[in-house]
Amino acid sequence: MEGFSPEEVTSSNNQLLSDEGQIEDDTDSNDDDIPPLVHDDDDYDDDDDDDDDDDDEQARRSNTLLRLSRFRHLPQNHFSFGIIWNFENNYDYYKIKACDFFSDCRNTRYLSFKTNVTALNKSKNIKLGKVWEIKKCSLVRNAKYIYFIIYFNNMLGHIDIEYYGIFSEELNEEKLINQLISMGIYGTTGKLHSPSMETTDGIGFNLYKHRIGFSGW
C-alpha cells in the first residue's frame, strides 16, 4: 500500500498510476442559434448570413476564453480534496457536512467547492471548511481513502480538522490512533469517527476516514 501523508504508517509494493492534469471544460458550449423562419416572399441576403456566422464564431471564442480564464488561478496538474463542517465557538462540537475529492483542480466542480469554502471561512458563522491542493504523483489514480484528524483547537477556540494522509487501502486505524496519541499533539485519547459523533470529549481527537467515491473521478 502506498499513501501520501505527513507521517509514514505503513508501506507495501503497490504501485499507483499518475494522471496528467487537464483543464476540464464541463460547461456545454452553445451550438449555432436556430435561425428564424424564412418565407418564400422574404429577401435572402447571403452576405448578411456570412456576417452572422462570423459574429457567432467570435461569440463562441469569447465564451471559451471566459470559461478558461476562471481556472487560471487554480494550480495545474494538481488534485484536490476538501471538507466542510458545522462548528460552535468555545464548544467541543462539530458535524461533518461535506467531504469531496477532485482528480483535477481545474474544473468547475472544484472551483465551486473552493469558492464556497472561502465564503464560509470569511463569514465564520455556522460552517467552516478547508481545501488541500496537492501536485499529482503516483498515488492519485488508485487513491481510495483520505484520513483527517478532528480535534479541539485551543488557539482557535473551536473544533479544527487537519488532513493526515491519502491512501490506496485502509490503514490499521487502531495502530494509527495509538501513534497519534503518543505524539501528544491532538490530545491524550483518540477514537475512530462514526456518523453519530459530534464531539471529541475535549481531551482527545477523532480519526475521520473518507472513502473516495466515483464522483471524484
N, C-alpha and C positions, 0 to 999 in steps of 0.2 A: 504494500500500500504506500502510495506517495501522497503527500499533502503539502500545502503551503501554509506555514504557521510561524509565529514568533518563537514557538517552543517545539522542539522535536520530541514527540512522544512515542513514535513507532516508525517502523520502516519495513519495506519489502521490495521485491524486484519488479512490481508492476510498473510498466512504462505507459505514460499517457501522451496522447497526441495533442499537438497545438493547433490553434485555429488562427487564421490570418484576419486581422481587423478589416472590416468593410463598412462603408457608410451605408446604412440601411435607409432606403428611400421608400418608407411604407405609407406615404401619402399618395393616393391614387392621382395620377395626372389626368387632366381632362382631355377627352378626345375633341375633335373639331365640333364646334357648336352646330346643332341641327339647323340647316338653312331654312328660311321662310319659304312658304309655298309659292311657286311661280306659275301664274296663269298664262294661258295661251296669248292673251292680249297684252301682257306686260312686256316692256322693253327689257332686253337682257344685255348687259354690258360685260364682256369678258374681262376688260381692263379693271373694272371695279372688283370682280372676283379675285383677280390676282393681288390687288391691294389688300383685300380682306384676308387672303391666305398669308400674306407677309405679316399682317398685324397679329393673326393668330399664332404664327410661329414665334414672333417676338414675345408675345404674352406667355407662351409656354416656356420659353427660355428664361424669362424673368421669374416665373414661378419656381422653376427648378433651382435657380440661383438663390432665391429666397429660402427655399427648403434646406438647401445645403448650408447656408450661412448660419442656420440655427445650431449646427453641430460644431462650428469652428472652435468654440471654447472648450469642447469636450475632448479628452485625450484619445488619440488614435492608437489602435492596436492594444486596447485595454479591455478587460472585462470588469464588471462591477456588481455589487450587491448592496442592499440597504435594508434597514429595519426601522419601523415606526412603533412607538409605544405610548400609552397613556401614563401620566405621572401626576403626583401632587407634591408641591413644595413642602419640605420638612416632614414628609411622611414616607414610610417604607412601603410604598405601593407602586405597582406597575401592572399594565395589561398589554400584551403584545397585540398590535393592531394589523401590522403588515410586515412581511419579510419577502423580498424579491431578489432574484438573481438575473443578471443581464449578460449574455455572452459577448456583447459588444457595447461600448459606451455610446457609440454614435448611432443611436436610434431614438425614435420618438417616445417609446415606452420609458426608456431610462431618463430622457430629458424631462418628461412629465413627472416622473417619480422624484428626481433631484430637485426640480422646481418646487414641488410640494414640500419636500423636507426643508428646503431653505425658508419657505414661508412659515412653516410650523416653528422652526427654531427662532425665527425673528419675533414672532408673537409670543412664544413660550407660554402658552395658555394652558391647554389640556394635554397636548401631544408634543412629543419631541421625535427627532429622527436623526439617523446617521447614514452616510453612504461611504463606501470604500471603492476606489478605482485602482486596479492592480494590472500591471503590464502582463500581457498574455505569456504564458510559459507552458511547459509540457503537461500540466495537470488540467487545463481548462476543459478539454473535450470530455473527459470521464469524471469530472468532479461531481460528487453526489451529496455531500454533507458539508454544511457550514456550522461551526460551533461559535457560540457567543457566551460571554460571561456577564451575568446580571448581578449588580451589587449596589449598595447604597453608598453614594459618593459624598463623604462628609464635607468636602470642599464646596461642592455644588448645592448640597442640601436636598438632594432627591436621588431617585434611582438613576443609575447610568448603565450603559451597555457597551462592552468592549468586544471587538472581534478577536477570536482566538486563532482560528485556522479553517482552511477548506481542504477536504479530503475525499478520496475516491471510495473509502469504506468507513463504516462506523468505527470509532475508537473504542478502546477499553475505557469506558466512561468512569468506572469506579477508580481505576488507576489514575486517570487524569485528574479527577476531583481531589484525590489524596495528594497528588503533586502540587496542585494549586494551593491547597491548604498549607502544605509545607513551605511554600513561597511566602506566605504571610502577607500578601498584598491585598487580597479581596475579602479576607475575613478568616475566622477560625473554624467555620463549618461550611459544608457545601453539599448540594444535592442536585439531582437532575430535574430540570423544569418539567412540569406537567401542565396541561391546559387549564387546570383549575387553580394554579398557583398565581398569587398576586402580591406576594411578599417574600423577602429574603430572611425574615426574622431579625433583621437589623445587625446581626453579628457575623453573617456569612454571605454566601453567594449562591446563585443558581446557574447551572450549566444548561444553556439552551441550544438544542440541536435542531437545525432546519434542513429538511430534505429538499434538494433542488428538484423542482417539478419540470415537466416537459415544456411548460410555458416559457421557461427561462431561455430555451433554445430557439 
